[in-house]
Amino acid sequence: MKKGPVHATSPQIGRIARLLHLDPAEIQGLGSVADADLRILHDQISRTLFAEGQHRFARVAGLSKTIPGPLAGVLAEKFLPPVMAARVSEMLDPAKARDLIGRVSISYLAEIALALDPVKSRPVVQKLPPEPIGKVAKELFGRQEYATMAEFVGTVTVEALFAALKVATPHDLLAVVPLLEWNDNLDRVIADLPHSQVVDIAGSLTAEELADLALALDPSRMGPIVAAVPVDTVAGIARALFDRQEYAGMAAFVGVVTPEMLHAALGVASSHDLLAVVPLLEWSPQIDEVVDTLPDETLDGLFAEIAGSADWEPAKIAFERLSSTAQERLFARFDRLSSANQQNVRDAAAAGELGDVATSLVATLPI
């Protein structure tokens, strides 16, 4: 399974290493520096290295106007290292850049992309056609350069984003999505992913991987993907998230899953999981319907968990949220609790720790 870029160091250190023509492993002492500070350092190094050459880059960019496109492409790829080409391309007339992008190899363009400044290059990149950007994206995905690609989300057009994400494999998306700074363009692209690609994502990723993706995306943006996930897989995703105690993340998905999916998810929850997640849910008739049909043994375990943990605050919320049917089913099982747990519940009710609903139900129990 792919986990991310091929280099284990910070992506920002990788960018600095490219500037200095070093291997990332050769850069020592920056491992604990925040990415935001590394970006600043990268820009400072870039300015220092290339400040004296700015007039030369400008002259090369100007020269490109007088050289025929095919020849300019050949000369650039032969004589301009990608880092230098990136500085020149940031100064190119957008129309000339649009012409030149088709005159050089995709691998050379990918190297230039790795060296580009996402902000300075925006006027040029915005004018480039989506098709070659899609080809460069495929090359960069193949190299697992996810962090670099994520930096360009705010630079490229929505059409270019469509072209880039269209060539992403499910594992590419799994790696790049957590790195993205979300914007409206991304919302549009994710919402309009081709159905075949959505089905591929849902079918190709394991339950563990889909759990990772679920934690990386806002549930409202997962709608198309969620709809394509088989119900059997949902149980595996839920089990993975319960194992990680990602209760808040799971609760956020209640509004986008079907009742069948909710049944599958709660069906693999332990009593401890249920007690933890129920207070976090945005309650609805759909949840009532699912909870009302929980097996008796699940209710036995939940009641024992509540009484044994003596953690009354989440228990109080759970009692108040359950439907009257579920409340009655739960307290009908009071005599299945151990004597010690029965006393715990009575003591909590007497102390006012269970809330009005549960206290009223305790009062109806035989002594």
N, C-alpha and C positions, 0 to 999 in steps of 0.2 A: 504494500500500500504506500502511495506517495504521501509524504508528510510535509513537504515544502521545498524551498530552494535547495540546490545541491550544496551550497555553502552553509555551514552551521552558524557562522557568525552573523551579526546584525546586517540586514540588507544595506543599511547606511554605511557600514564599514566596507561592504563590498563596493559601493559607489566611490568611496574615498580611495580604495585600493586601485580601482580602474584609472582614476585620475593620476595616481602616482606610479602606475605600471608595476604594481606589486601584487603578490598573492595576499588575499585577506588574512591568512594565518601569520603573515609577516608583520601585521600591524598589532602592536601590543599596547596594553594599558587603557584601551577605550571600551572594554567590555561592559563596564558599569555605567557608561555615559548614556543619557536618555537619547532616543532617536531624534527628538526635536533639536537637541544641542549638536548632534552629529550632522544634521542637515545644515546647520549654521556653519559648522566647521568645514563641511564639504564646499559650501559656497565661498567661504573665505579662502580656502586653498585654490579653488578655481579662479577667483579674482586675482590672487597673487601670481599664479602660474601664467595666466593669459592676459593680464592687464597690459603688458608691454606689446603684446601681439594683436591687440584689438584692431589697430589701424591696418595690420596686414590681413587679418580676417576680413575686414571691411573691403579691402582692395580685392581679395579673392572673390568675395561675394559680388563685387561690382564687375569683376572680370567675367563672371559667368554670364553676364548679359550679352557679351560680345562673342562668346564661343558657342558654336552650334551644340544643341542638346546632346546628341550622341557622343560627340567628342568630349564635352564637359563631363559626362557620366564616366567615360573611360578614364579621363585624367584624374577625376576625384577619387575613384576607387583605387587607382594605381599609386597616387602620390600623396593623398591626404589620409593620415591615420584617422580612425573613427572619432577619437576625442577632438581632434582638430576640425574634422568635418562637422561635428556637432556645433562647434562655436561658429563656423561659417554659416551653417544652415539657419541658425537663429537670426542671421542678418540678411538672409536671402529675400528677394521679392517673392511673395507667396505664389505668384503665377509661375515663376521660374522653378521654385521648389516643387510645384505640382508637376512640372514637366520632367524635372530631373529624377523624381522618385521612380519613374518607370525606366530609367536608364542605367540603374545600378542593381546589383544582386540583392536578394532578400536578406542574405546573411550579413552583408555590409550595412544595410538599412537597420537591421536588428542591433548591430554594434553601435551605430549612431544613436539609436533610440536609448540604449543603455547609458549613453553619455550626455543626452540632452537635459537641459534644465526645463522642467515642466512649465514653469511660469514664463521664462524668456522666450520659449519656443511656441507659446500658445498662438500668436498671430499667424505663424507659418503652418503649424499642425492643423489648425482649424480649417485651413483651405485645402488640405490634402483629401483626395477621394477615399471613400471607405474601403474599396477593394484592396489596394496595396496595404492599408493599415491592417486589414484582416489577415493578410499573408504574413506581415511582420508579427502580428499577435500570435499566429500559429507557431512561428519560429521561436518566439520568446516563451510561449507555453511549453514547447518542446525542451527548452533549456531550463524550465522551472524558475524563470525570472519573475516570480509573482509580485514581489515587492515593488520592483520597477514599474510593472504594468499598473499596479494599483495607484501609483503616484500620478498617472496620466488620466485618471477618471475625470478630473475637473478640467482637463485640457482639451480633450477630443470632443467632437460633436456626438450627438445621440446616434447618428447614422454610423459613425465609426465605432461606437460602443456596440451597436448591434453586430457589426461585422466582426469585432474582436471576440465577443462572447459566443457568437455563433460557432466559432471554431474551437471553443473550449470543450474539453472532455469533462465528464462528471468529476473526475479527480482534480482537474484544473480548477473548476469552480469551487470545489471543497477547499482548495489551498488558497485561492485568491480572495474569496468572499470575506473572510475575517479581517483582511487587510484594507478593505475598501472604506473610503470616507463617503458616506451615502449622500446622494443628491437626487433631484427630480428625474434627471436623465436615466439614472440607474433604475429607479422605480419603474419607468416606462419599459426599459429593456427587460427586466426580470418578469414584469407582468405579461410581456408579449413574446416570451421565449417560444420557439416553435414547439408544438405539442410533442413531436417526435423526440426533441431534445429533453423535454420535461420527463417523458416516459423513460428515456435512457438514464437520466439522473436518478429517478426513483427506483429503477430496476438494477442499475449497475453498482450503486453504493451499498455497502453493508449497513446493517442497523446501527452499528457503532458510528460509522461515517455519517449517516443521516442524522444521528444525534448531534454530532459535531456541527453539521450544517444548520440544524435547528437552533443551536445556541448562538450561531453567528448571525442569523437573520432575524429581523423583526417578524413576528408571526404574520402580520398583515401582508408582508412581502412573500410569504411562503405559500400563499393560497394555491397557485397552480401546481406547485410541486407536491404539496400535501395531498391534493385531490388525486394524484397519480400513484401514491404510495399504497401498496396492498395492505389490507387490514392485518394480515398475519405479520407483516413487517413492522406495523405500528407497535405490536406487543414487544418486539425486540428493541425498538427505539425507546419505548417507555422503560423497559427493564434497564437499559444502559443509563438512562437519565436518573432513574430511581437509585441505581447503584452509586451514582456520583452525587446524589442528594441535590440535584438541580431542580428543586421543587418550584421555585419562582419561574424558571424557564418553562417548565411543563405547564404551569397554571396559565401562562400567557397564551397557550395554544388552544385553550378550550373553545374559543370563539371561532376557530377555523377548521376544527375537525368534525367529522360526522358522528352521530350517536354510536355507530358500530365501532368507530375508532376509539371513542371514549370508553366503551365497554372493554375493548381489547387492552387499553392502557391501564384502566383501573383493575382489570382482571389479574394483572401481574404485580400489583402493589401489595406490599406487606402492610400489616396493621400500623406499624410505625410510619410508613410512607403515607398512608391515608390520613393519619392524624396530622402529619406535617403539611400535606398539600391542600386539604379541604379548606382551612382558613384563608388560603391564598386565592381560591377560585372566585371568579366573578359568577355568582350563582345564577342559574337559569332553569326554566322548566326542563330543558334537555338534561341538565345534571341531575335534577330530581328524578327524572325517569330512569337514569342509569343507576343512581344510588339506591332507589327503591327496589331494584331487582338484584342487588348484591346478594350472593349466596349467604345462607345462615351462618356457615362457618367463618365467613369473612366478618360478619357482624360480631360473632363471638370473639374473634381475635381483636377487633377494633375496641370493643368494650373492655376487654382485659388490658389492652394497651393503655387506654385512658385511665382506668382505675389503678393500674400498677405503676404508671409513670408519675401520677399525681401532678401532672403538668396541666393545671386546670384552665389556663387562659385559652390555648388552642381548643381544648375540649369544650369550653363554653361556647366558642364561636361555632364549632362543629354541631353541637346540640341545637343551637339556634337556627342554623342554616338547613338542617335536615327537614324534609317534609314531615307532616304529622304521621304519615304512614311509616316512614323510616324511624321516626322517634319512638313510635309505639312498638315497632319490631325490635328495636334496640333494647328498650327497657323491659320488654317481655322476656328477655334473656338474662335478666338480672340474677336470677337464681343459679345461673351457670357459672357466675363468678366465684372465686374462692371466698371464704369467709372474710379473710383480711381485706380483699379488694371490695367486697360489699360494704365493709365498714368504712373504707376510704371514701367511697362515693357518698355514703350517708353523712360522714363528717364534713365533706366538702360542701354538700347541700346545706347543712346546718350553718356553715360559716359563710354562706352566700357566695361561694366561689364557682358555682356551676351555672349561674344565670337563672332567670325566672322559669324558662321552659323546663330545664332539667330538674330544678328544685320542685316544680309542681308534679312532675312525673315521679320523682322519688317519694313524694308525699302519698302517692296512691299505692305504693308497694306495701305488701304485708310485712309486718315486723316479726 
